Amino acid sequence: MSDSIVVDRLTVRRGHRPVLHGINARMPKGSITGLLGPSGAGKTTLMRAIVGTQKVRSGGVTVEGHPAGSAALRYRIGYVTQDNAIYGDLTVERNIAYYAALYRAPKGAVKSVLAQVGLTDHAGQRADRLSGGQRTRVSLACALVGDPDILVLDEPTVGLDPVLREQLWDDFRDLADDGRTLVVSSHVMDEADRCDRVVLIREGRVVADETPAALKRATGTDDLDEAFLTVIRSREED
Ligand SMILES: Nc1ncnc2c1ncn2[C@@H]1O[C@H](COP(=O)(O)OP(=O)(O)OP(=O)(O)O)[C@@H](O)[C@H]1O
């Protein structure tokens, strides 16, 4: 499988603090990579570097053979941030239509993503009157409507009920099976099990980059939470 995203000795400082310390990772085309790690580990910073909105100090990220942030990638990456960059004074449908126009999406795309994220019944509602989970789904719809090759999703399932969470992971799988590359951050280890690979980040360093099965095998446990703790403990003993 060829790599869609290659992170090569990436070093980032934010403020005056080093946040990523020369990390390497590869994300195969047509797969889901989960970014896992404690709060503040550097997951969002890595995602920003992949999307090309993060100033890097050294090393870099290549996406589909182009340096991250290149004009050639502009319409090929969908990014959902944690703070739901949607317009509160527009309806759900208008928000998505705005991105549809930006990405020159085909007619019908807005309706189809509305259904995909389960918001058809809220199409006419102002975005600032939605719940947190609904807002997250609008952001996701905005990213999906352009039919991007690469989707970078920062904790897309926070605040969602288990049924919708399950549905979205099924959608993510379909998108990957269609050849798209997904990078999804999460705090929830049971979601890591739905990924093809998991990249565990701690204090700006990659402590594991494996398939969930290999990670479980290597740590002798079936529980990914436990596997993560085992990896961290073994690192601390080194
Ligand atoms: N604008 C900023 N200026 C300075 N430091 C920052 C800034 N944004 C984030 N940081 C720091 O960079 C580090 C990594 O943050 P990042 O948001 O990448 O972590 P994260 O793993 O995504 O965390 P979370 O799971 O809580 O979202 C943290 O120590 C954070 O305090």
The ligand as an SDF file (V2000), in Angstrom:
LIG
                    3D

 31 33  0  0  0  0  0  0  0  0999 V2000
   -1.2640   28.5650   20.4020 N   0  0  0  0  0  0  0  0  0  0  0  0
   -0.4060   27.9200   21.1920 C   0  0  0  0  0  0  0  0  0  0  0  0
    0.6570   28.5620   21.7390 N   0  0  0  0  0  0  0  0  0  0  0  0
    1.5080   27.9220   22.5320 C   0  0  0  0  0  0  0  0  0  0  0  0
    1.4170   26.6090   22.8500 N   0  0  0  0  0  0  0  0  0  0  0  0
    0.3880   25.9400   22.3590 C   0  0  0  0  0  0  0  0  0  0  0  0
   -0.5810   26.5440   21.4980 C   0  0  0  0  0  0  0  0  0  0  0  0
   -1.4910   25.6110   21.1590 N   0  0  0  0  0  0  0  0  0  0  0  0
   -1.1160   24.4800   21.7760 C   0  0  0  0  0  0  0  0  0  0  0  0
   -0.0010   24.6570   22.4820 N   0  0  0  0  0  0  0  0  0  0  0  0
    0.7190   23.6440   23.2750 C   0  0  0  0  0  0  0  0  0  0  0  0
    1.1690   22.6330   22.4140 O   0  0  0  0  0  0  0  0  0  0  0  0
    1.0980   21.3350   23.0580 C   0  0  0  0  0  0  0  0  0  0  0  0
    0.3750   20.3630   22.1500 C   0  0  0  0  0  0  0  0  0  0  0  0
   -0.9690   20.8030   21.9770 O   0  0  0  0  0  0  0  0  0  0  0  0
   -1.9950   20.0450   21.0160 P   0  0  0  0  0  0  0  0  0  0  0  0
   -3.2080   20.8950   20.9200 O   0  0  0  0  0  0  0  0  0  0  0  0
   -1.2890   19.6480   19.7740 O   0  0  0  0  0  0  0  0  0  0  0  0
   -2.2880   18.7310   21.9050 O   0  0  0  0  0  0  0  0  0  0  0  0
   -3.4030   17.6290   21.7200 P   0  0  0  0  0  0  0  0  0  0  0  0
   -2.6920   16.3020   21.8480 O   0  0  0  0  0  0  0  0  0  0  0  0
   -4.1740   17.8460   20.4820 O   0  0  0  0  0  0  0  0  0  0  0  0
   -4.3110   17.8620   23.0010 O   0  0  0  0  0  0  0  0  0  0  0  0
   -5.9240   17.6940   23.1960 P   0  0  0  0  0  0  0  0  0  0  0  0
   -6.1690   16.2120   23.1800 O   0  0  0  0  0  0  0  0  0  0  0  0
   -6.1470   18.2840   24.5530 O   0  0  0  0  0  0  0  0  0  0  0  0
   -6.5980   18.4280   22.1030 O   0  0  0  0  0  0  0  0  0  0  0  0
    0.4280   21.5780   24.3900 C   0  0  0  0  0  0  0  0  0  0  0  0
    1.3960   21.5730   25.3940 O   0  0  0  0  0  0  0  0  0  0  0  0
   -0.2160   22.9390   24.2520 C   0  0  0  0  0  0  0  0  0  0  0  0
   -0.2220   23.5970   25.4930 O   0  0  0  0  0  0  0  0  0  0  0  0
  1  2  1  0
  2  3  1  0
  2  7  2  0
  3  4  2  0
  4  5  1  0
  5  6  2  0
  6  7  1  0
  6 10  1  0
  7  8  1  0
  8  9  2  0
  9 10  1  0
 10 11  1  0
 11 12  1  0
 11 30  1  0
 12 13  1  0
 13 14  1  0
 13 28  1  0
 14 15  1  0
 15 16  1  0
 16 17  2  0
 16 18  1  0
 16 19  1  0
 19 20  1  0
 20 21  2  0
 20 22  1  0
 20 23  1  0
 23 24  1  0
 24 25  2  0
 24 26  1  0
 24 27  1  0
 28 29  1  0
 28 30  1  0
 30 31  1  0
M  END
$$$$
